[in-house]
Amino acid sequence: MFDVEFVLGELKHNPILDLDKGRYLHFVFNKDNPSYLVTGKSEGKELFTEKVQSSSGLYVPILKMSILCDLNYWTEDYEKSIEEFFNIAK
């Protein structure tokens, strides 16, 4: 099992993750066509939306984050998976 929808944001500055403040990424899984819709927002305004297909190099890191997020593992492994995602996304 994994989260089909999760948010990755500036938790240090926004501990309750107010979606009208700060910057964050919103991930939504599409089970019919294995992919993620990723939306970047800042201060409540949408910056971009991208579809990440299962063939993308970003797909596995996102899937890994969703599993760790579902297990409530805000650990070194989760932080490493976030770092991996952003390194690949560059």
PyMOL Python script that loads the backbone (N, CA, C, O; Angstrom):
from pymol import cmd

cmd.read_pdbstr("""\
ATOM      1  N   MET A   1       0.837  -1.188   0.000  1.00  0.00           N
ATOM      2  CA  MET A   1       0.000   0.000   0.000  1.00  0.00           C
ATOM      3  C   MET A   1       0.882   1.251   0.000  1.00  0.00           C
ATOM      4  O   MET A   1       2.002   1.251   0.510  1.00  0.00           O
ATOM      5  N   PHE A   2       0.340   2.303  -0.585  1.00  0.00           N
ATOM      6  CA  PHE A   2       1.024   3.586  -0.600  1.00  0.00           C
ATOM      7  C   PHE A   2      -0.015   4.685  -0.724  1.00  0.00           C
ATOM      8  O   PHE A   2      -1.154   4.433  -1.117  1.00  0.00           O
ATOM      9  N   ASP A   3       0.378   5.895  -0.389  1.00  0.00           N
ATOM     10  CA  ASP A   3      -0.529   7.025  -0.513  1.00  0.00           C
ATOM     11  C   ASP A   3      -0.756   7.335  -1.986  1.00  0.00           C
ATOM     12  O   ASP A   3       0.200   7.458  -2.751  1.00  0.00           O
ATOM     13  N   VAL A   4      -1.999   7.459  -2.378  1.00  0.00           N
ATOM     14  CA  VAL A   4      -2.311   7.817  -3.762  1.00  0.00           C
ATOM     15  C   VAL A   4      -2.287   9.330  -3.937  1.00  0.00           C
ATOM     16  O   VAL A   4      -2.294   9.832  -5.061  1.00  0.00           O
ATOM     17  N   GLU A   5      -2.259  10.045  -2.831  1.00  0.00           N
ATOM     18  CA  GLU A   5      -2.151  11.496  -2.878  1.00  0.00           C
ATOM     19  C   GLU A   5      -1.364  11.950  -1.652  1.00  0.00           C
ATOM     20  O   GLU A   5      -1.664  11.562  -0.524  1.00  0.00           O
ATOM     21  N   PHE A   6      -0.350  12.780  -1.898  1.00  0.00           N
ATOM     22  CA  PHE A   6       0.411  13.309  -0.776  1.00  0.00           C
ATOM     23  C   PHE A   6       1.039  14.637  -1.174  1.00  0.00           C
ATOM     24  O   PHE A   6       1.149  14.978  -2.352  1.00  0.00           O
ATOM     25  N   VAL A   7       1.446  15.368  -0.149  1.00  0.00           N
ATOM     26  CA  VAL A   7       2.030  16.693  -0.336  1.00  0.00           C
ATOM     27  C   VAL A   7       3.407  16.701   0.295  1.00  0.00           C
ATOM     28  O   VAL A   7       3.601  16.192   1.399  1.00  0.00           O
ATOM     29  N   LEU A   8       4.349  17.276  -0.406  1.00  0.00           N
ATOM     30  CA  LEU A   8       5.706  17.440   0.082  1.00  0.00           C
ATOM     31  C   LEU A   8       5.960  18.936   0.143  1.00  0.00           C
ATOM     32  O   LEU A   8       6.001  19.603  -0.890  1.00  0.00           O
ATOM     33  N   GLY A   9       6.129  19.467   1.345  1.00  0.00           N
ATOM     34  CA  GLY A   9       6.278  20.917   1.486  1.00  0.00           C
ATOM     35  C   GLY A   9       7.318  21.308   2.486  1.00  0.00           C
ATOM     36  O   GLY A   9       8.079  20.485   2.995  1.00  0.00           O
ATOM     37  N   GLU A  10       7.331  22.585   2.752  1.00  0.00           N
ATOM     38  CA  GLU A  10       8.290  23.178   3.671  1.00  0.00           C
ATOM     39  C   GLU A  10       7.801  22.983   5.107  1.00  0.00           C
ATOM     40  O   GLU A  10       7.350  23.932   5.748  1.00  0.00           O
ATOM     41  N   LEU A  11       7.889  21.769   5.599  1.00  0.00           N
ATOM     42  CA  LEU A  11       7.342  21.454   6.914  1.00  0.00           C
ATOM     43  C   LEU A  11       8.064  22.181   8.048  1.00  0.00           C
ATOM     44  O   LEU A  11       7.466  22.446   9.091  1.00  0.00           O
ATOM     45  N   LYS A  12       9.311  22.498   7.858  1.00  0.00           N
ATOM     46  CA  LYS A  12      10.036  23.206   8.919  1.00  0.00           C
ATOM     47  C   LYS A  12       9.474  24.611   9.123  1.00  0.00           C
ATOM     48  O   LYS A  12       9.480  25.133  10.238  1.00  0.00           O
ATOM     49  N   HIS A  13       8.991  25.219   8.042  1.00  0.00           N
ATOM     50  CA  HIS A  13       8.453  26.577   8.113  1.00  0.00           C
ATOM     51  C   HIS A  13       6.930  26.579   8.178  1.00  0.00           C
ATOM     52  O   HIS A  13       6.321  27.610   8.465  1.00  0.00           O
ATOM     53  N   ASN A  14       6.321  25.444   7.915  1.00  0.00           N
ATOM     54  CA  ASN A  14       4.873  25.358   7.790  1.00  0.00           C
ATOM     55  C   ASN A  14       4.418  24.034   8.406  1.00  0.00           C
ATOM     56  O   ASN A  14       3.944  23.160   7.681  1.00  0.00           O
ATOM     57  N   PRO A  15       4.549  23.863   9.738  1.00  0.00           N
ATOM     58  CA  PRO A  15       4.346  22.554  10.372  1.00  0.00           C
ATOM     59  C   PRO A  15       2.968  21.933  10.171  1.00  0.00           C
ATOM     60  O   PRO A  15       2.851  20.708  10.190  1.00  0.00           O
ATOM     61  N   ILE A  16       1.929  22.731   9.979  1.00  0.00           N
ATOM     62  CA  ILE A  16       0.610  22.133   9.739  1.00  0.00           C
ATOM     63  C   ILE A  16       0.297  22.082   8.251  1.00  0.00           C
ATOM     64  O   ILE A  16      -0.802  21.692   7.855  1.00  0.00           O
ATOM     65  N   LEU A  17       1.253  22.471   7.437  1.00  0.00           N
ATOM     66  CA  LEU A  17       1.154  22.479   5.986  1.00  0.00           C
ATOM     67  C   LEU A  17      -0.100  23.210   5.500  1.00  0.00           C
ATOM     68  O   LEU A  17      -0.968  22.630   4.848  1.00  0.00           O
ATOM     69  N   ASP A  18      -0.168  24.487   5.834  1.00  0.00           N
ATOM     70  CA  ASP A  18      -1.204  25.373   5.323  1.00  0.00           C
ATOM     71  C   ASP A  18      -0.930  25.539   3.835  1.00  0.00           C
ATOM     72  O   ASP A  18       0.091  26.110   3.450  1.00  0.00           O
ATOM     73  N   LEU A  19      -1.831  25.046   3.000  1.00  0.00           N
ATOM     74  CA  LEU A  19      -1.580  25.017   1.555  1.00  0.00           C
ATOM     75  C   LEU A  19      -1.671  26.381   0.887  1.00  0.00           C
ATOM     76  O   LEU A  19      -1.501  26.485  -0.328  1.00  0.00           O
ATOM     77  N   ASP A  20      -1.935  27.416   1.654  1.00  0.00           N
ATOM     78  CA  ASP A  20      -1.911  28.774   1.112  1.00  0.00           C
ATOM     79  C   ASP A  20      -0.617  29.497   1.463  1.00  0.00           C
ATOM     80  O   ASP A  20      -0.434  30.666   1.121  1.00  0.00           O
ATOM     81  N   LYS A  21       0.285  28.788   2.153  1.00  0.00           N
ATOM     82  CA  LYS A  21       1.554  29.393   2.552  1.00  0.00           C
ATOM     83  C   LYS A  21       2.709  28.488   2.123  1.00  0.00           C
ATOM     84  O   LYS A  21       2.580  27.265   2.081  1.00  0.00           O
ATOM     85  N   GLY A  22       3.819  29.110   1.812  1.00  0.00           N
ATOM     86  CA  GLY A  22       5.014  28.345   1.480  1.00  0.00           C
ATOM     87  C   GLY A  22       4.951  27.696   0.105  1.00  0.00           C
ATOM     88  O   GLY A  22       4.023  27.912  -0.676  1.00  0.00           O
ATOM     89  N   ARG A  23       5.977  26.892  -0.157  1.00  0.00           N
ATOM     90  CA  ARG A  23       6.075  26.170  -1.429  1.00  0.00           C
ATOM     91  C   ARG A  23       5.892  24.688  -1.161  1.00  0.00           C
ATOM     92  O   ARG A  23       6.337  24.174  -0.134  1.00  0.00           O
ATOM     93  N   TYR A  24       5.238  24.004  -2.085  1.00  0.00           N
ATOM     94  CA  TYR A  24       5.050  22.573  -1.920  1.00  0.00           C
ATOM     95  C   TYR A  24       4.745  21.916  -3.261  1.00  0.00           C
ATOM     96  O   TYR A  24       4.400  22.576  -4.242  1.00  0.00           O
ATOM     97  N   LEU A  25       4.883  20.597  -3.266  1.00  0.00           N
ATOM     98  CA  LEU A  25       4.530  19.768  -4.415  1.00  0.00           C
ATOM     99  C   LEU A  25       3.376  18.870  -3.999  1.00  0.00           C
ATOM    100  O   LEU A  25       3.386  18.290  -2.913  1.00  0.00           O
ATOM    101  N   HIS A  26       2.395  18.764  -4.860  1.00  0.00           N
ATOM    102  CA  HIS A  26       1.209  17.933  -4.616  1.00  0.00           C
ATOM    103  C   HIS A  26       1.255  16.788  -5.626  1.00  0.00           C
ATOM    104  O   HIS A  26       1.297  17.021  -6.834  1.00  0.00           O
ATOM    105  N   PHE A  27       1.247  15.553  -5.127  1.00  0.00           N
ATOM    106  CA  PHE A  27       1.344  14.354  -5.958  1.00  0.00           C
ATOM    107  C   PHE A  27       0.021  13.601  -5.918  1.00  0.00           C
ATOM    108  O   PHE A  27      -0.514  13.341  -4.840  1.00  0.00           O
ATOM    109  N   VAL A  28      -0.510  13.249  -7.088  1.00  0.00           N
ATOM    110  CA  VAL A  28      -1.742  12.456  -7.174  1.00  0.00           C
ATOM    111  C   VAL A  28      -1.486  11.294  -8.125  1.00  0.00           C
ATOM    112  O   VAL A  28      -1.091  11.501  -9.273  1.00  0.00           O
ATOM    113  N   PHE A  29      -1.713  10.069  -7.645  1.00  0.00           N
ATOM    114  CA  PHE A  29      -1.493   8.860  -8.433  1.00  0.00           C
ATOM    115  C   PHE A  29      -2.720   8.549  -9.277  1.00  0.00           C
ATOM    116  O   PHE A  29      -3.850   8.655  -8.801  1.00  0.00           O
ATOM    117  N   ASN A  30      -2.495   8.164 -10.535  1.00  0.00           N
ATOM    118  CA  ASN A  30      -3.565   7.733 -11.431  1.00  0.00           C
ATOM    119  C   ASN A  30      -3.419   6.227 -11.619  1.00  0.00           C
ATOM    120  O   ASN A  30      -2.502   5.771 -12.302  1.00  0.00           O
ATOM    121  N   LYS A  31      -4.316   5.457 -11.016  1.00  0.00           N
ATOM    122  CA  LYS A  31      -4.204   3.997 -11.060  1.00  0.00           C
ATOM    123  C   LYS A  31      -4.582   3.422 -12.419  1.00  0.00           C
ATOM    124  O   LYS A  31      -4.129   2.332 -12.768  1.00  0.00           O
ATOM    125  N   ASP A  32      -5.408   4.135 -13.200  1.00  0.00           N
ATOM    126  CA  ASP A  32      -5.835   3.629 -14.503  1.00  0.00           C
ATOM    127  C   ASP A  32      -4.710   3.658 -15.535  1.00  0.00           C
ATOM    128  O   ASP A  32      -4.653   2.805 -16.421  1.00  0.00           O
ATOM    129  N   ASN A  33      -3.838   4.614 -15.420  1.00  0.00           N
ATOM    130  CA  ASN A  33      -2.676   4.750 -16.295  1.00  0.00           C
ATOM    131  C   ASN A  33      -1.515   5.069 -15.362  1.00  0.00           C
ATOM    132  O   ASN A  33      -1.236   6.243 -15.120  1.00  0.00           O
ATOM    133  N   PRO A  34      -0.827   4.052 -14.829  1.00  0.00           N
ATOM    134  CA  PRO A  34       0.148   4.310 -13.770  1.00  0.00           C
ATOM    135  C   PRO A  34       1.026   5.531 -14.047  1.00  0.00           C
ATOM    136  O   PRO A  34       1.957   5.502 -14.852  1.00  0.00           O
ATOM    137  N   SER A  35       0.679   6.599 -13.338  1.00  0.00           N
ATOM    138  CA  SER A  35       1.394   7.863 -13.488  1.00  0.00           C
ATOM    139  C   SER A  35       1.054   8.740 -12.287  1.00  0.00           C
ATOM    140  O   SER A  35       0.128   8.459 -11.526  1.00  0.00           O
ATOM    141  N   TYR A  36       1.824   9.800 -12.143  1.00  0.00           N
ATOM    142  CA  TYR A  36       1.563  10.797 -11.110  1.00  0.00           C
ATOM    143  C   TYR A  36       1.344  12.145 -11.769  1.00  0.00           C
ATOM    144  O   TYR A  36       2.043  12.506 -12.716  1.00  0.00           O
ATOM    145  N   LEU A  37       0.376  12.883 -11.268  1.00  0.00           N
ATOM    146  CA  LEU A  37       0.203  14.273 -11.635  1.00  0.00           C
ATOM    147  C   LEU A  37       0.874  15.070 -10.519  1.00  0.00           C
ATOM    148  O   LEU A  37       0.485  14.971  -9.355  1.00  0.00           O
ATOM    149  N   VAL A  38       1.879  15.857 -10.881  1.00  0.00           N
ATOM    150  CA  VAL A  38       2.647  16.624  -9.906  1.00  0.00           C
ATOM    151  C   VAL A  38       2.369  18.103 -10.144  1.00  0.00           C
ATOM    152  O   VAL A  38       2.571  18.619 -11.243  1.00  0.00           O
ATOM    153  N   THR A  39       1.902  18.774  -9.092  1.00  0.00           N
ATOM    154  CA  THR A  39       1.606  20.196  -9.175  1.00  0.00           C
ATOM    155  C   THR A  39       2.489  20.939  -8.184  1.00  0.00           C
ATOM    156  O   THR A  39       2.532  20.599  -7.001  1.00  0.00           O
ATOM    157  N   GLY A  40       3.186  21.946  -8.667  1.00  0.00           N
ATOM    158  CA  GLY A  40       4.008  22.791  -7.813  1.00  0.00           C
ATOM    159  C   GLY A  40       3.247  24.062  -7.492  1.00  0.00           C
ATOM    160  O   GLY A  40       2.692  24.703  -8.384  1.00  0.00           O
ATOM    161  N   LYS A  41       3.222  24.424  -6.225  1.00  0.00           N
ATOM    162  CA  LYS A  41       2.505  25.636  -5.807  1.00  0.00           C
ATOM    163  C   LYS A  41       3.372  26.458  -4.874  1.00  0.00           C
ATOM    164  O   LYS A  41       4.236  25.931  -4.173  1.00  0.00           O
ATOM    165  N   SER A  42       3.129  27.749  -4.878  1.00  0.00           N
ATOM    166  CA  SER A  42       3.813  28.665  -3.973  1.00  0.00           C
ATOM    167  C   SER A  42       2.810  29.708  -3.515  1.00  0.00           C
ATOM    168  O   SER A  42       2.163  30.366  -4.330  1.00  0.00           O
ATOM    169  N   GLU A  43       2.688  29.850  -2.208  1.00  0.00           N
ATOM    170  CA  GLU A  43       1.750  30.805  -1.614  1.00  0.00           C
ATOM    171  C   GLU A  43       0.335  30.617  -2.170  1.00  0.00           C
ATOM    172  O   GLU A  43      -0.388  31.588  -2.392  1.00  0.00           O
ATOM    173  N   GLY A  44      -0.047  29.359  -2.392  1.00  0.00           N
ATOM    174  CA  GLY A  44      -1.393  29.028  -2.857  1.00  0.00           C
ATOM    175  C   GLY A  44      -1.608  29.156  -4.354  1.00  0.00           C
ATOM    176  O   GLY A  44      -2.698  28.857  -4.844  1.00  0.00           O
ATOM    177  N   LYS A  45      -0.595  29.594  -5.094  1.00  0.00           N
ATOM    178  CA  LYS A  45      -0.723  29.777  -6.547  1.00  0.00           C
ATOM    179  C   LYS A  45      -0.003  28.654  -7.276  1.00  0.00           C
ATOM    180  O   LYS A  45       1.117  28.283  -6.928  1.00  0.00           O
ATOM    181  N   GLU A  46      -0.668  28.124  -8.291  1.00  0.00           N
ATOM    182  CA  GLU A  46      -0.082  27.033  -9.069  1.00  0.00           C
ATOM    183  C   GLU A  46       1.049  27.553  -9.944  1.00  0.00           C
ATOM    184  O   GLU A  46       0.890  28.529 -10.677  1.00  0.00           O
ATOM    185  N   LEU A  47       2.207  26.877  -9.855  1.00  0.00           N
ATOM    186  CA  LEU A  47       3.361  27.233 -10.667  1.00  0.00           C
ATOM    187  C   LEU A  47       3.478  26.349 -11.899  1.00  0.00           C
ATOM    188  O   LEU A  47       3.830  26.821 -12.980  1.00  0.00           O
ATOM    189  N   PHE A  48       3.179  25.050 -11.730  1.00  0.00           N
ATOM    190  CA  PHE A  48       3.249  24.116 -12.852  1.00  0.00           C
ATOM    191  C   PHE A  48       2.486  22.850 -12.513  1.00  0.00           C
ATOM    192  O   PHE A  48       2.220  22.555 -11.348  1.00  0.00           O
ATOM    193  N   THR A  49       2.141  22.115 -13.547  1.00  0.00           N
ATOM    194  CA  THR A  49       1.562  20.779 -13.407  1.00  0.00           C
ATOM    195  C   THR A  49       2.206  19.901 -14.464  1.00  0.00           C
ATOM    196  O   THR A  49       2.246  20.254 -15.642  1.00  0.00           O
ATOM    197  N   GLU A  50       2.708  18.758 -14.033  1.00  0.00           N
ATOM    198  CA  GLU A  50       3.359  17.813 -14.943  1.00  0.00           C
ATOM    199  C   GLU A  50       2.848  16.410 -14.676  1.00  0.00           C
ATOM    200  O   GLU A  50       2.594  16.035 -13.531  1.00  0.00           O
ATOM    201  N   LYS A  51       2.701  15.642 -15.737  1.00  0.00           N
ATOM    202  CA  LYS A  51       2.341  14.232 -15.606  1.00  0.00           C
ATOM    203  C   LYS A  51       3.627  13.421 -15.684  1.00  0.00           C
ATOM    204  O   LYS A  51       4.405  13.561 -16.627  1.00  0.00           O
ATOM    205  N   VAL A  52       3.842  12.575 -14.687  1.00  0.00           N
ATOM    206  CA  VAL A  52       5.043  11.735 -14.635  1.00  0.00           C
ATOM    207  C   VAL A  52       4.604  10.295 -14.902  1.00  0.00           C
ATOM    208  O   VAL A  52       3.982   9.655 -14.054  1.00  0.00           O
ATOM    209  N   GLN A  53       4.936   9.798 -16.096  1.00  0.00           N
ATOM    210  CA  GLN A  53       4.573   8.441 -16.512  1.00  0.00           C
ATOM    211  C   GLN A  53       5.481   7.418 -15.825  1.00  0.00           C
ATOM    212  O   GLN A  53       6.549   7.761 -15.317  1.00  0.00           O
ATOM    213  N   SER A  54       5.046   6.177 -15.821  1.00  0.00           N
ATOM    214  CA  SER A  54       5.832   5.106 -15.185  1.00  0.00           C
ATOM    215  C   SER A  54       7.182   4.890 -15.878  1.00  0.00           C
ATOM    216  O   SER A  54       8.087   4.306 -15.283  1.00  0.00           O
ATOM    217  N   SER A  55       7.330   5.344 -17.107  1.00  0.00           N
ATOM    218  CA  SER A  55       8.597   5.199 -17.832  1.00  0.00           C
ATOM    219  C   SER A  55       9.612   6.292 -17.467  1.00  0.00           C
ATOM    220  O   SER A  55      10.776   6.210 -17.861  1.00  0.00           O
ATOM    221  N   SER A  56       9.179   7.305 -16.722  1.00  0.00           N
ATOM    222  CA  SER A  56      10.043   8.419 -16.354  1.00  0.00           C
ATOM    223  C   SER A  56      11.002   8.014 -15.226  1.00  0.00           C
ATOM    224  O   SER A  56      10.668   7.181 -14.383  1.00  0.00           O
ATOM    225  N   GLY A  57      12.182   8.610 -15.225  1.00  0.00           N
ATOM    226  CA  GLY A  57      13.142   8.394 -14.146  1.00  0.00           C
ATOM    227  C   GLY A  57      12.665   8.952 -12.816  1.00  0.00           C
ATOM    228  O   GLY A  57      13.218   8.606 -11.772  1.00  0.00           O
ATOM    229  N   LEU A  58      11.648   9.807 -12.831  1.00  0.00           N
ATOM    230  CA  LEU A  58      11.105  10.377 -11.600  1.00  0.00           C
ATOM    231  C   LEU A  58      10.057   9.476 -10.948  1.00  0.00           C
ATOM    232  O   LEU A  58       9.744   9.640  -9.769  1.00  0.00           O
ATOM    233  N   TYR A  59       9.517   8.528 -11.710  1.00  0.00           N
ATOM    234  CA  TYR A  59       8.397   7.717 -11.222  1.00  0.00           C
ATOM    235  C   TYR A  59       8.756   6.890  -9.981  1.00  0.00           C
ATOM    236  O   TYR A  59       8.023   6.921  -8.993  1.00  0.00           O
ATOM    237  N   VAL A  60       9.855   6.164 -10.018  1.00  0.00           N
ATOM    238  CA  VAL A  60      10.231   5.304  -8.888  1.00  0.00           C
ATOM    239  C   VAL A  60      10.531   6.135  -7.636  1.00  0.00           C
ATOM    240  O   VAL A  60      10.074   5.763  -6.556  1.00  0.00           O
ATOM    241  N   PRO A  61      11.287   7.253  -7.733  1.00  0.00           N
ATOM    242  CA  PRO A  61      11.485   8.066  -6.532  1.00  0.00           C
ATOM    243  C   PRO A  61      10.165   8.601  -5.947  1.00  0.00           C
ATOM    244  O   PRO A  61      10.020   8.674  -4.726  1.00  0.00           O
ATOM    245  N   ILE A  62       9.218   8.970  -6.795  1.00  0.00           N
ATOM    246  CA  ILE A  62       7.920   9.438  -6.289  1.00  0.00           C
ATOM    247  C   ILE A  62       7.192   8.288  -5.607  1.00  0.00           C
ATOM    248  O   ILE A  62       6.633   8.464  -4.525  1.00  0.00           O
ATOM    249  N   LEU A  63       7.194   7.123  -6.226  1.00  0.00           N
ATOM    250  CA  LEU A  63       6.549   5.950  -5.637  1.00  0.00           C
ATOM    251  C   LEU A  63       7.181   5.620  -4.279  1.00  0.00           C
ATOM    252  O   LEU A  63       6.476   5.304  -3.320  1.00  0.00           O
ATOM    253  N   LYS A  64       8.497   5.695  -4.209  1.00  0.00           N
ATOM    254  CA  LYS A  64       9.204   5.429  -2.955  1.00  0.00           C
ATOM    255  C   LYS A  64       8.781   6.425  -1.875  1.00  0.00           C
ATOM    256  O   LYS A  64       8.536   6.034  -0.733  1.00  0.00           O
ATOM    257  N   MET A  65       8.692   7.719  -2.232  1.00  0.00           N
ATOM    258  CA  MET A  65       8.248   8.724  -1.264  1.00  0.00           C
ATOM    259  C   MET A  65       6.831   8.446  -0.796  1.00  0.00           C
ATOM    260  O   MET A  65       6.522   8.616   0.383  1.00  0.00           O
ATOM    261  N   SER A  66       5.961   8.015  -1.717  1.00  0.00           N
ATOM    262  CA  SER A  66       4.571   7.762  -1.330  1.00  0.00           C
ATOM    263  C   SER A  66       4.465   6.596  -0.355  1.00  0.00           C
ATOM    264  O   SER A  66       3.631   6.621   0.549  1.00  0.00           O
ATOM    265  N   ILE A  67       5.293   5.586  -0.527  1.00  0.00           N
ATOM    266  CA  ILE A  67       5.281   4.439   0.389  1.00  0.00           C
ATOM    267  C   ILE A  67       5.798   4.871   1.761  1.00  0.00           C
ATOM    268  O   ILE A  67       5.183   4.560   2.781  1.00  0.00           O
ATOM    269  N   LEU A  68       6.914   5.579   1.789  1.00  0.00           N
ATOM    270  CA  LEU A  68       7.463   6.035   3.061  1.00  0.00           C
ATOM    271  C   LEU A  68       6.530   7.020   3.753  1.00  0.00           C
ATOM    272  O   LEU A  68       6.416   7.022   4.979  1.00  0.00           O
ATOM    273  N   CYS A  69       5.863   7.856   2.963  1.00  0.00           N
ATOM    274  CA  CYS A  69       4.906   8.819   3.518  1.00  0.00           C
ATOM    275  C   CYS A  69       3.726   8.079   4.142  1.00  0.00           C
ATOM    276  O   CYS A  69       3.270   8.448   5.225  1.00  0.00           O
ATOM    277  N   ASP A  70       3.229   7.044   3.475  1.00  0.00           N
ATOM    278  CA  ASP A  70       2.096   6.270   3.970  1.00  0.00           C
ATOM    279  C   ASP A  70       2.452   5.579   5.288  1.00  0.00           C
ATOM    280  O   ASP A  70       1.595   5.418   6.157  1.00  0.00           O
ATOM    281  N   LEU A  71       3.696   5.176   5.432  1.00  0.00           N
ATOM    282  CA  LEU A  71       4.141   4.499   6.652  1.00  0.00           C
ATOM    283  C   LEU A  71       4.527   5.488   7.754  1.00  0.00           C
ATOM    284  O   LEU A  71       4.971   5.100   8.835  1.00  0.00           O
ATOM    285  N   ASN A  72       4.346   6.781   7.448  1.00  0.00           N
ATOM    286  CA  ASN A  72       4.705   7.848   8.389  1.00  0.00           C
ATOM    287  C   ASN A  72       6.175   7.788   8.796  1.00  0.00           C
ATOM    288  O   ASN A  72       6.522   8.033   9.951  1.00  0.00           O
ATOM    289  N   TYR A  73       7.029   7.459   7.833  1.00  0.00           N
ATOM    290  CA  TYR A  73       8.465   7.393   8.084  1.00  0.00           C
ATOM    291  C   TYR A  73       9.129   8.699   7.674  1.00  0.00           C
ATOM    292  O   TYR A  73       9.718   8.786   6.596  1.00  0.00           O
ATOM    293  N   TRP A  74       9.039   9.716   8.530  1.00  0.00           N
ATOM    294  CA  TRP A  74       9.790  10.933   8.248  1.00  0.00           C
ATOM    295  C   TRP A  74      11.171  10.709   8.848  1.00  0.00           C
ATOM    296  O   TRP A  74      11.520  11.265   9.890  1.00  0.00           O
ATOM    297  N   THR A  75      11.926   9.897   8.174  1.00  0.00           N
ATOM    298  CA  THR A  75      13.227   9.471   8.672  1.00  0.00           C
ATOM    299  C   THR A  75      14.297   9.876   7.677  1.00  0.00           C
ATOM    300  O   THR A  75      14.034  10.580   6.702  1.00  0.00           O
ATOM    301  N   GLU A  76      15.483   9.425   7.939  1.00  0.00           N
ATOM    302  CA  GLU A  76      16.594   9.672   7.024  1.00  0.00           C
ATOM    303  C   GLU A  76      16.291   9.066   5.651  1.00  0.00           C
ATOM    304  O   GLU A  76      16.654   9.653   4.631  1.00  0.00           O
ATOM    305  N   ASP A  77      15.630   7.896   5.605  1.00  0.00           N
ATOM    306  CA  ASP A  77      15.286   7.272   4.325  1.00  0.00           C
ATOM    307  C   ASP A  77      14.338   8.156   3.524  1.00  0.00           C
ATOM    308  O   ASP A  77      14.497   8.309   2.313  1.00  0.00           O
ATOM    309  N   TYR A  78      13.352   8.737   4.205  1.00  0.00           N
ATOM    310  CA  TYR A  78      12.387   9.603   3.518  1.00  0.00           C
ATOM    311  C   TYR A  78      13.093  10.851   3.003  1.00  0.00           C
ATOM    312  O   TYR A  78      12.869  11.273   1.868  1.00  0.00           O
ATOM    313  N   GLU A  79      13.947  11.442   3.837  1.00  0.00           N
ATOM    314  CA  GLU A  79      14.683  12.622   3.411  1.00  0.00           C
ATOM    315  C   GLU A  79      15.602  12.297   2.233  1.00  0.00           C
ATOM    316  O   GLU A  79      15.752  13.114   1.324  1.00  0.00           O
ATOM    317  N   LYS A  80      16.219  11.113   2.242  1.00  0.00           N
ATOM    318  CA  LYS A  80      17.064  10.696   1.117  1.00  0.00           C
ATOM    319  C   LYS A  80      16.233  10.545  -0.151  1.00  0.00           C
ATOM    320  O   LYS A  80      16.683  10.928  -1.231  1.00  0.00           O
ATOM    321  N   SER A  81      15.022   9.990  -0.036  1.00  0.00           N
ATOM    322  CA  SER A  81      14.181   9.811  -1.220  1.00  0.00           C
ATOM    323  C   SER A  81      13.750  11.159  -1.785  1.00  0.00           C
ATOM    324  O   SER A  81      13.636  11.310  -3.002  1.00  0.00           O
ATOM    325  N   ILE A  82      13.508  12.141  -0.917  1.00  0.00           N
ATOM    326  CA  ILE A  82      13.172  13.494  -1.375  1.00  0.00           C
ATOM    327  C   ILE A  82      14.367  14.097  -2.103  1.00  0.00           C
ATOM    328  O   ILE A  82      14.219  14.681  -3.177  1.00  0.00           O
ATOM    329  N   GLU A  83      15.539  13.954  -1.518  1.00  0.00           N
ATOM    330  CA  GLU A  83      16.762  14.473  -2.130  1.00  0.00           C
ATOM    331  C   GLU A  83      16.997  13.808  -3.499  1.00  0.00           C
ATOM    332  O   GLU A  83      17.360  14.480  -4.464  1.00  0.00           O
ATOM    333  N   GLU A  84      16.790  12.497  -3.572  1.00  0.00           N
ATOM    334  CA  GLU A  84      16.951  11.778  -4.833  1.00  0.00           C
ATOM    335  C   GLU A  84      15.997  12.307  -5.888  1.00  0.00           C
ATOM    336  O   GLU A  84      16.381  12.508  -7.041  1.00  0.00           O
ATOM    337  N   PHE A  85      14.748  12.533  -5.488  1.00  0.00           N
ATOM    338  CA  PHE A  85      13.747  13.067  -6.411  1.00  0.00           C
ATOM    339  C   PHE A  85      14.213  14.412  -6.991  1.00  0.00           C
ATOM    340  O   PHE A  85      14.187  14.611  -8.206  1.00  0.00           O
ATOM    341  N   PHE A  86      14.637  15.329  -6.117  1.00  0.00           N
ATOM    342  CA  PHE A  86      15.042  16.642  -6.591  1.00  0.00           C
ATOM    343  C   PHE A  86      16.327  16.606  -7.408  1.00  0.00           C
ATOM    344  O   PHE A  86      16.496  17.414  -8.321  1.00  0.00           O
ATOM    345  N   ASN A  87      17.232  15.688  -7.098  1.00  0.00           N
ATOM    346  CA  ASN A  87      18.445  15.555  -7.912  1.00  0.00           C
ATOM    347  C   ASN A  87      18.117  15.075  -9.319  1.00  0.00           C
ATOM    348  O   ASN A  87      18.705  15.552 -10.289  1.00  0.00           O
ATOM    349  N   ILE A  88      17.186  14.138  -9.439  1.00  0.00           N
ATOM    350  CA  ILE A  88      16.772  13.643 -10.750  1.00  0.00           C
ATOM    351  C   ILE A  88      15.984  14.708 -11.509  1.00  0.00           C
ATOM    352  O   ILE A  88      16.125  14.849 -12.724  1.00  0.00           O
ATOM    353  N   ALA A  89      15.151  15.457 -10.781  1.00  0.00           N
ATOM    354  CA  ALA A  89      14.295  16.472 -11.415  1.00  0.00           C
ATOM    355  C   ALA A  89      15.079  17.635 -11.992  1.00  0.00           C
ATOM    356  O   ALA A  89      14.595  18.325 -12.889  1.00  0.00           O
ATOM    357  N   LYS A  90      16.296  17.861 -11.485  1.00  0.00           N
ATOM    358  CA  LYS A  90      17.107  19.010 -11.964  1.00  0.00           C
ATOM    359  C   LYS A  90      17.357  18.905 -13.413  1.00  0.00           C
ATOM    360  O   LYS A  90      18.015  19.770 -13.990  1.00  0.00           O
TER     361      LYS A  90
END
""", "prot")
cmd.dss("prot")
cmd.show_as("cartoon", "prot")
cmd.util.cbc("prot")
cmd.orient("prot")
